[in-house]
Amino acid sequence: MQSAPAALDSLASQVRRALDEDRAFDDATSQVVVPEEERGAARIVAKQEGVLAGLAYAGEAFSQCCPDGSFSWLAQEGDRVQPGQVIWKGSASA
């Protein structure tokens, strides 16, 4: 198996450290309240006008939190976004 390029490995490590710091994998409420078989859907919506940045980090965070999930970007890195514009959709086990 081929190892990940150094830059990607660095990104994955940075995201993992941030998720660990936020205790993203230790949400006791979700573990008790949400059934294991439950699936969820989400979207990211721009709150204000801006330029989209950080897609690689956001995608990596979702992939690490929800390895069985799927997502798609509806805008690209560097795109101008408008308030209310849906820029991402995803779904995964809740």
NORCORHU-V883010 format. One record per helix or strand of 3 or more residues. SS is the DSSP state (alpha for helix, beta for strand). FROM is the first residue (numbers start at 0). LEN is the number of residues. Records with the same first field share a line. If there is no record, write none. Layout:
BEGIN
SS = FROM-LEN / FROM-LEN
END
This chain:
BEGIN
alpha = 5-16 / 27-6 / 54-11
beta = 38-7 / 69-4 / 85-8
END
